[in-house]
Amino acid sequence: MRFARTIRLDESDLNVFAQAAEPGEWAIPGTFLFSNWTETQLEDGKAREAFTNGWLGLESFGHASLVAVAPITDVEREMLIDQLAAHFVKVFGAPTLEAARPVAEDEIQQMQAMCEDQDENAMIVIERSLEDVGIREKFRIIAPKSAALDSFAVHGSLDD
């Protein structure tokens, strides 16, 4: 199985996001954060950057500009579902973990499906725009070159 991990090629994420995700966090698009946004919320530069280019790290719930495809274990995947479900209860007011879990599982499944056919260490960039009918997302895959991203991306162990 494959999933996305945040990477940081330079220090810019620390400056452009209100809260930057740490390198190596598992990540999802997190577009649900912006579901009720209007142009007014996009007036703040850091909020606009998170909306336009931010991946949501699943540990800090901060943002990152880039993710890389990495292997993930079943145990890690289940942990992500639990973390995201707990976040839905704590931050978004979901009534129970049981009610939040299917929604969290769907978010995790969508990211897993996006990564599954990609090469390990492929980078993915997200671009969002606010349209009259909602949010439009575009994803760009950057194929890995001959040099590995191991110095940037922290990968999980398959021994778990």
C-alpha positions in Angstrom: 0.0 0.0 0.0 1.1 3.6 -0.6 0.2 6.9 0.9 1.5 10.5 1.0 4.0 11.9 3.4 4.9 15.5 3.8 8.3 16.7 2.6 10.1 20.0 3.1 12.6 20.9 0.4 13.3 24.3 2.0 12.0 26.4 4.9 9.3 28.2 2.9 6.4 26.2 4.5 7.4 27.6 7.9 6.8 31.1 6.5 3.8 30.7 4.2 1.5 28.6 6.4 0.0 29.6 9.8 1.0 26.2 11.0 3.4 24.1 8.9 3.2 20.3 9.0 6.4 18.6 10.1 8.4 16.7 7.4 7.4 13.0 7.3 3.8 13.4 8.5 1.2 11.3 6.6 -1.0 13.7 4.7 -4.3 14.1 2.8 -5.6 17.0 0.7 -7.9 18.1 3.6 -10.1 20.1 1.3 -13.0 19.6 3.8 -11.3 22.3 5.9 -12.4 24.9 3.3 -15.9 23.6 2.4 -17.7 26.8 3.5 -15.1 29.3 2.5 -15.7 32.5 0.5 -13.4 35.0 -1.0 -13.3 36.8 2.4 -11.3 33.9 4.0 -8.8 34.1 1.2 -7.8 37.7 2.0 -5.4 36.5 4.7 -2.2 35.4 2.9 -1.4 32.4 5.1 -5.0 31.1 5.0 -5.0 31.7 1.2 -1.7 29.7 0.9 -3.2 26.8 2.9 -6.3 26.8 0.7 -4.4 27.1 -2.6 -1.5 24.8 -2.1 -1.7 23.1 1.3 -1.7 19.4 2.1 -3.0 18.5 5.6 -0.6 16.7 7.9 -2.3 14.2 10.0 -0.2 14.6 13.2 0.0 18.3 13.6 -2.9 19.2 11.3 -0.6 21.8 9.8 0.0 22.3 6.1 2.8 21.3 3.7 3.4 22.3 0.1 4.6 18.9 -1.1 4.0 15.3 -0.4 5.9 12.2 -1.6 4.5 8.7 -2.2 5.7 6.2 0.4 4.8 2.7 1.6 2.3 2.5 4.5 1.4 -0.5 6.6 -2.1 -1.6 7.6 -1.3 -0.7 11.2 -0.3 2.9 10.2 -3.4 3.2 8.0 -5.7 2.2 10.8 -3.9 4.7 13.1 -4.5 7.5 10.6 -8.3 6.7 10.4 -8.5 6.8 14.2 -6.5 10.1 14.4 -8.7 11.8 11.8 -11.9 10.5 13.3 -10.8 11.9 16.7 -10.0 15.2 15.0 -13.5 15.3 13.4 -15.0 14.9 16.9 -12.7 17.4 18.7 -12.5 20.1 16.1 -15.6 19.7 13.8 -18.1 18.5 16.3 -18.8 15.0 15.0 -21.1 13.4 17.6 -19.0 10.2 18.3 -15.9 8.4 17.0 -18.2 5.8 15.6 -20.0 8.4 13.5 -16.7 10.1 12.4 -14.8 6.9 11.5 -16.5 6.1 8.1 -15.9 9.7 7.0 -12.3 9.5 8.1 -11.9 6.1 6.4 -13.2 7.6 3.2 -10.7 10.5 3.3 -7.8 8.0 3.9 -9.0 5.7 1.1 -9.1 8.5 -1.4 -5.5 9.5 -0.6 -4.4 5.9 -0.7 -6.1 5.4 -4.1 -4.4 8.5 -5.5 -1.0 7.1 -4.4 -1.4 3.4 -5.2 -0.4 3.6 -8.9 2.4 6.2 -8.4 6.0 5.4 -8.1 7.5 5.5 -4.6 9.0 9.0 -4.0 6.8 10.6 -6.7 5.9 14.1 -5.5 2.4 15.4 -5.6 1.4 19.1 -5.8 -2.1 20.3 -5.1 -3.7 23.4 -6.5 -7.2 24.6 -5.4 -9.4 27.4 -6.6 -12.7 28.7 -5.4 -15.3 28.4 -8.1 -19.0 29.5 -8.2 -20.0 25.9 -7.6 -17.4 25.0 -5.0 -13.8 24.1 -4.8 -11.8 22.9 -7.8 -8.8 20.7 -7.1 -5.9 19.8 -9.5 -3.1 17.4 -8.7 0.2 17.3 -10.4 2.5 14.3 -10.2 6.2 14.8 -10.4 8.0 11.6 -11.2 10.9 10.6 -9.1 14.3 11.2 -10.6 17.3 8.9 -10.2 18.1 10.5 -6.8 16.0 9.2 -4.0 14.1 11.5 -1.7 15.1 9.6 1.4 17.0 12.6 2.7 13.7 14.6 2.6 10.9 12.1 3.1 10.7 9.8 6.1 9.2 6.5 5.2 7.5 4.0 7.5 8.8 0.5 8.1 7.0 -2.5 6.7 8.1 -4.4 9.8 5.3 -3.0 12.0 
